[in-house]
Amino acid sequence: MKNVFAATFAGLMLLGATVVAQGFQEGVQYVPIQPQPPMSTGDRVEVVEFFWYGCPHCREFEPAVMKWKASAPDYVEFRQIPIMFGGASDLHAQVYYALEGIGELERLHGPFFEAMHVQKRKMKGRDEVDAFLAENGVDMDKFNQAMNSFAVAAKVNRARALMRRYGIRSVPTLVMDGRYRSGSGFRSYEEMTEVVDHVVAKVLEQRKQAVQQ
């Protein structure tokens, strides 16, 4: 798991000195994803957070991103995608989608973070994960069926493909409109959400200009 932790702790680089007074810089706080996909149309913008339950920065970022989500405009569509860097993170991604499939994700998303970071449970294998879920009242028959389902396998494969497409190497990482991902130079977790608003406004302006041309 050393590679996972190396990638994780690289995710949030608090380099306040690089933040210039005039605002966020393309190539610093947000980075164009290459190759750039065709520009989307319409007035809705997707924002994705790539995360891992074992990442301490992801747990610390969770309150900030949930606060941002609660006040985000209706035209912003937010979702989270679990990363797969190998080892336990691959298992946790499957667990995430299985819990989603049986309607237990919202209830147990926070407690899963707490189990790993407060209770110091490693959650490296199915025995540990199953024990945690059983303690929290999950129907294990339904959960096991979901873990072995085509639907969960398809979501895991889709998540892995998006990781490759967006060049995700660390967490937490935010992707806006499938065209930009968060970079470095943030002084706080709240500033990471502020760059999302900046890029969403930029994307909508780009679409407007494209229509006018």
N, C-alpha and C positions, 0 to 999 in steps of 0.2 A: 504493500500500500504506500510505499515511500513516494512513488511517482504521483499518486493521487494527491497526497498532501502537498507535494511540491507545486502541482498545478493549482491546487486550491488556494494556498497562501499567496500565490502570485496574482490572484484574482483582484484583490483590492489593494492598490498602491496609493497610499496616502501621501502624495507628493504635492503638498499645497504650494510649494514654491513655483511649480510649473503652471499654476492657474493664473492666467493673465487677467488684468482688471476689466478688460472690455467684454469678457464672457467666455463661453466655451469655444474651443478650437477644434475644427475638423482635423483628424489625425492625431489628436491628443485625447480629449475626453470622449470623443466618439470617432469611430473609424469606418470608412466605407467598406462594405464587404465586396470582395472581388472574386469572380467577375460580377459586376452589378447586374441584377436581374432586371427585366423590363419594369418600368414604372407602373405601379398599381393605379387603378382608377377609383372613382367614388370618393366618399368622405369618411371612410372608416380606416383606422390605422391599427395594425396588430403590434402589440408589444409582448415579447416573450422573455421570461427570466429562466436561464439555465442555472440549476442549483444541485446540491447534493446534501442529503441529510447529515452526513458526517463532517461537513464543512462548518467550522465555527463562524466564519464570516457570513455564510448564508443564514445561519440562525440569527446572528446579530442584525442582518439586513432585513429579515422578515418583518419586524414591526414597521420599519420605514416604508417598505414597498407595499404593505397592506394598507397603511395610512394613505399612501399616494393613490392606490387603487380605489379606495373608498370615495375619494374626491375627484377622480379622473372623469373627464367628459364622457358622455355616452358613446361618442364616436371612437373611443379608444377601447380596443378589445385586448384584455390582458389574460395571459395564461402562463403557467409554469411548466417547465420540462425538466425532468431529472436527467442528469448527465450519466454517462457510462465510461468511466476511466479504467474499468477492469476491477476485479475483486468484488468487494462488498458493494461498491457503487452500482454494479450491474444488477445485483440482487435487489438493491433498494429501488432501482427504477422499475423492476418488474412488480415489486410490492406496491409501489405508488399506483401503477395502473390497475393492479388487481383490486386494491382498495377503492379506487375510483369506480371500477366496474360493479362493485357490490354496494355502492353508496355509503362507504365508510371513510372516504378520504378527508372530507371536511372536518369530521370529528377527530380524526387521529393524526392529521398532518402536524399540528403543533406538538402533541404528546410524543410523536416519533422523534422530533428534534430534542425535546426535553429528555427523553430516555437516553439518548446518546450523549448529550452535553451536560446534563445535570446529574442524572443517575449513573453516568459513565458506563453504560451498557454498550458493548462493541457492535452488536448486531451484525456479526460477520457471516453467520450461517443461518439456515432455516430454523434450527432448533431455537436459537436466541430470538429470532423474529417471531416465530410461532408462539413462543412463551409470552412475549410481550402482547401479541394480539389477543391471545386467549385470556390474559389477565384483564384486558380491556373490553371483553365481552363480544369479540368478533365471532360470527358463525364460521367455524373453521372449515366446515364442509363446503360452504359457498366460496370461501376464500381460496381453498385448494383448487376448486373447479375453475375459478377465475385465473389463478396462476398458470394453469395448463391450457387456457383457452386460446383460440385463434385470435380473438379480439385483442388480448393483452400482447400476444406476440407481434401483432401488426403494429400496435402503438409503440412498442419497444423498438422495432425496426425503423419506424418512421422517426422516432426521436434520435436514433443513432445516425440516420441519414441527414437530419437537420444539423446535428453537431458537426458533421463533416462539411456540409454546405456552408455553414456560417463560420467555420474555423474556430470552434470553441476549444480553448486550451486551458481555461481557468474558470472558477466560479467564485462569487456570483457574476454572471455576465448577462447583460440585457441586449436584446436585439429588437430594433425598431423597423417595422415595415419590411423585414427581410433584407434590408439594404444597408443598415448601419448597426454596429455593435458598440457597446460601451468600451472605453479604453482605460486610461489611467489619469492621474492628476487630481483625484478627488480628495477633498478635505473632510468629507463626512459622508455617511450613508445617504442622508437627505439630499446631498448634492448629486448623488447618482440618479435619484428620481427627477431632480431638476433638469438634468441633461436629457432625460426622456422627453419632458415637455418641450424643451428646445428643439429636439430633433423631430418630434411629431409636428410642431409648427413649421419646421423647415420642409418636411415631406409634403404637407398640405399646400404650401406655397409653390413647391416644385410642380405639383399636379396642376395647380391653377395656371401657372405659366405655360405648361405643356399644352393645355387646352386652348390657351389664347394664341399660341403660335400657329 
